[in-house]
Amino acid sequence: MDETEWDEVADVFDEIILDVPRHDRGKKILQAVKHHGGDKKTAADLGCGIGRTIPMLAEHFGRVRATDISKRCLKRAERTHARYDNVEYFHADISRGLPFKPVDFVLCINVLLAASRARRQSMLDNICAAVKPGGHLLLVTPALESALYATHRLVQLHEAEGMKPAVAQRKAARDTTRLDMGVVVVDGTPTKHFLKEELADVMARRGMQVKDIRKIEYPWGYALAEAPAEMGPPLPWNWMAVARKAG
Ligand SMILES: C[S@@+](CC[C@H](N)C(=O)[O-])C[C@H]1O[C@@H](n2cnc3c(N)ncnc32)[C@H](O)[C@@H]1O
């Protein structure tokens, strides 16, 4: 999605964009923020959207830089969190560069979504470059394993409704044009999804020491429009990676 499309989402953000920190039942993101925080430390929220993670960063770091490609999202974030005087807002496209110097802790939740490999590589280069040597990155991305698992559950749902196996599979089938590149079409938008090993690899190649990669689960309704309210675990998930910049 480009800047105009993200601007169009700004007013309906909470209705259509998964709120990862809210659904993070184990509060893994907040725990990592607390663990790496400090009054003298700086943090950045890359692709901050409407600012859902601004409070946790502002309350645990001395200074926070928040950036987004969408002016409208950024304005909402700034208005909503005006009470925090230690946050600066920057309108920027992180595939083109960073509007501030490296910080101690970078948070980047579901921003690395671009189907274009060239664009994604630049974004990832800049996300990693935003971390000071010895600092940390918390990166959340869509999980390819989760997308394939959701299809399995959808086939089962169709069979439970009485469809024959072949029909159940046909009705659950996705656009697989670029599935081998981890690109899954979500609500009409080709969206990059990562394998766990792939995520570890792309960070290690950028001088990041990967400390931990774990699931952050979210409700079925965000993965499958057809999901009944009582649809049980295992739930779909994003990958949350925490890595340290060497040095
Ligand atoms: C799925 S939303 C996630 C927002 C926020 N991190 C959250 O978890 O609520 C993705 C955000 O990334 C921003 N974004 C996408 N591409 C970007 C880029 N190249 N540079 C900066 N922000 C970008 C979008 O404008 C949008 O606000």
The ligand as a Gaussian input file, in Angstrom:
#p B3LYP/6-31G(d) Opt

LIG

0 1
 C       -0.437000      -2.364000       9.658000
 S       -0.083000      -0.733000      10.078000
 C        0.662000      -0.948000      11.665000
 C        0.712000       0.335000      12.464000
 C        1.280000       0.210000      13.867000
 N        2.650000      -0.244000      13.869000
 C        0.404000      -0.680000      14.711000
 O        0.846000      -1.773000      15.060000
 O       -0.718000      -0.268000      15.018000
 C        1.297000      -0.322000       9.066000
 C        1.770000       1.106000       9.216000
 O        3.019000       1.258000       8.534000
 C        3.020000       2.479000       7.839000
 N        3.966000       2.330000       6.721000
 C        3.857000       1.513000       5.676000
 N        4.908000       1.642000       4.851000
 C        5.713000       2.577000       5.417000
 C        6.959000       3.164000       5.048000
 N        7.572000       2.814000       3.910000
 N        7.494000       4.121000       5.842000
 C        6.860000       4.490000       6.998000
 N        5.680000       3.969000       7.393000
 C        5.114000       3.017000       6.619000
 C        1.567000       2.669000       7.404000
 O        1.261000       4.003000       7.109000
 C        0.817000       2.134000       8.610000
 O        0.548000       3.141000       9.551000

